[in-house]
Amino acid sequence: MMAALLRCERRRDALLPLLSLLLVALVLFMGRLEPLFHAAFPQLETPVYARESFWRLTLDHLVLVLVSSLISVSVGVSAGLFVTRRTGREFEPLVSALAAIGQTFPPAAVLAIVVPLAGFGFVPTIVALTLYGLLPVVQNTITGLRTVPPDTLEAARGTGMSARQILWRVELPLAMRVIIAGVRVSVIINIGTATIGSTVGAQSLGTPIIAGLVGDNIAYVIQGAVLVGLLAIVSDLSFERLERRYRIGGEATD
Amino acid sequence: MNHDEHDGPRRIANRVLATLLVASLAGAVLLPFAAMAPNRLVSGESVSLLTALRPWQTLGLAALAGALALACLVRPLGERRGARLTLVAAPLALLLTLYGLGDYAQRALTDASPAARVSQGAAFWVLVFCTSLMIVDAFQRLGSSLWLRSGYGLLLVAAVAALFATGTFNALSILREYFNIEDAFVDQFVTHLTLVGLALAPTLAIGLPLGLLAHRRPATRGVLFSVLNVFQTIPSIALFALLVAPLSALGDAVPWLGALGVAGIGAAPAILALILYSLLPIVRNTQAGFAGVDPATREAARGMGMTRQQILWRVEVPLALPVILSGLRIVTVQAIGLTVVAALIGAGGLGAFIFQGLGQYAIDLVLLGAVPTIALAVIADFLMQILVAVSRPAGAR
């Protein structure tokens, strides 16, 4: 059984460079595919989205996701650390509950409420993505740090390590895989929500999708959807690889 | 909780409550409580809590804040009795805030133009948020059972419903928006639930056997989970949109499918996308549920002379049920949220108001779509949590 899973993992690893290459190629050379789209949708006058270049849309999308994720991760991990230390321990149950309840909120609904209140556009969209992206990071940081066995902490303390040393050399390395899993969820959700950001005035790969849906141009829809789908899959596969590096015992168990 | 490790005498028994109380007081004083606008499309003039509320309401809130401050302290109440006091004072503060806002809207609009609107401000949201968290924190400290919490929640929901029913909020902008579109709202609400239901039924019909397959044939797991994970990864709007083209082609090419409603825009791609999204948690949890059945239990059932079918239905399924239902819980909440996005491909649902409102810069319309969706997701989550608890075998509860 384990062998089958590993074989599948290896097959997915082989996919990652291929899909990344495909993504980059499509981002740069979507325009060259015009004859193809023209043949598929002869009724459309402009079969390739041209109001903005695809690399610009991809860049905007990436900036939305990267900026919000960076803030989410730094704030989320800090919050997770605070509530698992002695001074903040009292806040842990409430913060955990908040992260759990918050994640039942639909991300699209959160985006729709936060952005108009903060005034449409790029920055408010980042605010909404950051807020939502915090939740899985906080939750997994707490879970990851909580699963470090007390015996291990006791042993570390016994060897005379300071609290700071224990955090950096014992707790964080052991919790890292779970924390990265949280970041993975956060980033994948944000890639999806950033797509909807085009309805609240933030340009992203969702822009051609919405333009296509509004203007009845299926080709635009396909172009935006394929790019953003590939972007999400490539990110997910990269995170999967990163997570595996922190599996207890490292890659050696493969 | 154990706080004995703190040094020196402590005055505050509940620092969480203290923090929330300070946050609500700061929010109530510094932020606008309501906004008054000449019409629905412009943002209004801010009104502070002190100007908006009647003196008795302000005094009431101050008294409740005093009670909550008392509930924070080590003496005279301590942590547990403080938590019980919080469970009385916090909901009263919440209801008084709600009532105060509705009452202010009614008074403010009596001699204003008919187009004028009163809406809730940031201080209102801070108070609602903080008082709700106070209640959650108090229950966590008391370690109350799910049943007690459910009963309490039901009572609170009933109290808020009573405020709605007596017309307290009727003058508020969001409710006036609601009265404008009442019929459409009910339609879209029903559509929303229907889409979720139409997606979940086939998901279970496909996902449960697939989960069983993954359990019995481990070799299928790698491919199955990878493929289903891809669907979970693709952004919702992209998956919805990608299904538009093939389904419209299918509906055109096969007339009887078209007659059944299979078309590029509308419910068909939405339901299909929701199914694809929902499969992974159902399949994964079904497999995990079956994997969690103790082999000794299975052996004992076989020893009693049960057939394979009997073991499946009388032993394995009941034991795996809580885990399977946890999967259904994830999927239900997720589907309620994803259906919002389905409005973009013309499937309807509450998302229709959200995107219509965003298009018109009408924030009340956006809230009218978003707030019920969030409430629906939270309520569904809570109900499913109860279902999971009930499905646990008596010994494991």
Contacts between the chains, C-beta under 8 A, distances in Angstrom:
chain1	res1	chain2	res2	distance
A	1	B	218	3.9
A	1	B	219	7.5
A	1	B	221	7.4
A	4	B	218	6.4
A	4	B	219	4.9
A	4	B	221	6.8
A	4	B	222	5.1
A	5	B	221	6.6
A	5	B	222	5.2
A	7	B	222	6.7
A	8	B	222	2.9
A	8	B	223	6.4
A	8	B	226	5.9
A	9	B	222	7.7
A	12	B	226	6.2
A	86	B	5	6.9
A	89	B	1	7.8
A	90	B	1	6.5
A	90	B	3	7.3
A	90	B	14	7.7
A	90	B	15	5.3
A	90	B	16	5.7
A	91	B	15	7.6
A	91	B	16	5.6
A	91	B	19	7.7
A	93	B	137	7.4
A	93	B	140	4.4
A	94	B	16	5.5
A	94	B	133	6.3
A	94	B	136	6.4
A	94	B	137	5.0
A	94	B	140	6.7
A	97	B	136	5.4
A	97	B	140	6.9
A	98	B	133	7.0
A	98	B	136	7.9
A	101	B	378	6.7
A	101	B	381	7.9
A	104	B	333	5.0
A	104	B	377	4.9
A	104	B	378	5.5
A	104	B	381	4.5
A	105	B	337	7.6
A	105	B	374	5.1
A	105	B	377	6.4
A	105	B	378	7.5
A	106	B	336	6.7
A	106	B	337	2.7
A	106	B	338	7.4
A	106	B	340	5.4
A	106	B	373	5.7
A	106	B	374	6.7
A	106	B	377	5.9
A	107	B	337	6.7
A	108	B	236	7.8
A	108	B	337	6.6
A	108	B	340	4.4
A	108	B	341	5.4
A	108	B	351	7.0
A	108	B	354	7.3
A	109	B	337	6.9
A	109	B	340	5.9
A	109	B	354	7.1
A	109	B	369	7.7
A	109	B	370	4.1
A	109	B	371	7.9
A	109	B	373	4.8
A	109	B	374	5.3
A	110	B	370	7.9
A	110	B	374	7.9
A	112	B	340	7.9
A	112	B	354	4.6
A	112	B	357	7.8
A	112	B	358	6.4
A	112	B	366	5.2
A	112	B	369	7.1
A	112	B	370	4.8
A	113	B	366	6.9
A	113	B	367	6.7
A	113	B	370	5.0
A	113	B	371	7.7
A	116	B	358	7.0
A	116	B	361	7.4
A	116	B	363	4.9
A	116	B	366	6.0
A	117	B	363	7.4
A	120	B	361	7.9
A	188	B	233	5.9
A	191	B	235	6.0
A	192	B	235	3.4
A	192	B	236	5.8
A	192	B	237	7.3
A	192	B	238	7.9
A	193	B	235	8.0
A	195	B	235	4.7
A	195	B	237	5.0
A	195	B	238	6.5
A	196	B	237	5.9
A	196	B	341	6.5
A	199	B	344	7.6
A	199	B	355	6.0
A	199	B	358	5.5
A	200	B	358	6.0
A	206	B	237	6.1
A	209	B	237	5.9
A	209	B	238	6.9
A	209	B	241	5.2
A	210	B	344	7.1
A	212	B	241	7.4
A	213	B	241	6.8
A	213	B	244	7.9
A	213	B	344	6.0
A	213	B	345	6.4
A	218	B	244	6.6
A	218	B	245	5.0
A	218	B	248	7.6
A	218	B	264	7.6
A	221	B	241	4.5
A	221	B	242	7.7
A	221	B	244	6.3
A	221	B	245	7.3
A	222	B	241	7.6
A	222	B	242	6.8
A	222	B	245	6.3
A	224	B	238	7.3
A	224	B	241	7.4
A	225	B	237	7.5
A	225	B	238	3.8
A	225	B	239	7.6
A	225	B	241	4.5
A	225	B	242	4.7
A	226	B	238	7.7
A	226	B	242	7.4
A	228	B	234	7.9
A	228	B	235	5.3
A	228	B	237	8.0
A	228	B	238	4.9
A	229	B	234	4.4
A	229	B	235	6.9
A	229	B	238	4.7
A	229	B	239	7.4
A	229	B	242	7.1
A	232	B	233	4.9
A	232	B	234	5.7
A	232	B	235	5.7
A	232	B	238	7.7
A	233	B	230	6.2
A	233	B	233	5.4
A	233	B	234	7.0
A	236	B	229	7.5
A	236	B	233	4.6
